C-alpha cells in the first residue's frame, strides 16, 4: 500500500511539473477603489489639507470617499448621541 501511495505522489508531482499551466488574470481596473477620511479636529473637513487629501485620492483613481463622522454615546445603553471631544485617543482609532 505504501508503494502505491509513493508512486501516486511521485506521478502527481511529475505531472504538475510537466503539464503547462495558465496564469489567471484579474480585471483590477474595474474594481472599486475607495479611501476613508477621519477628522483629527472639528474643522478638518473644511480645511485646505482635507481638500488636498481629496484631490490626491481622486488623482490616485479613487471612485469612493467615505467620511468618518465621529459620534459617541454616554453609555452602551443610552440613546443620546453627541460629538466627542477630539482627543488623542480618538485620533489613534
RADATA-V482396 format. One record per backbone hydrogen bond with DSSP energy under -1.0 kcal/mol. NH is the residue of the N-H (numbers start at 0). CO is the residue of the C=O. If there is no record, write none. Layout:
nh-><NH NH>
co-><CO CO>
This chain:
nh-><4 5 6 7 8 9 10 11 12 13 14 15 16 17 18 27 29 30 34 36 43 46 50 51 52 53 54 55 56 57 58 59 60 61 62 63 65 67 71 81 90 91>
co-><0 1 2 3 4 5 6 7 8 9 10 11 12 13 14 25 26 27 63 65 40 43 46 47 48 49 50 51 52 53 54 55 57 56 32 32 34 36 81 71 86 87>
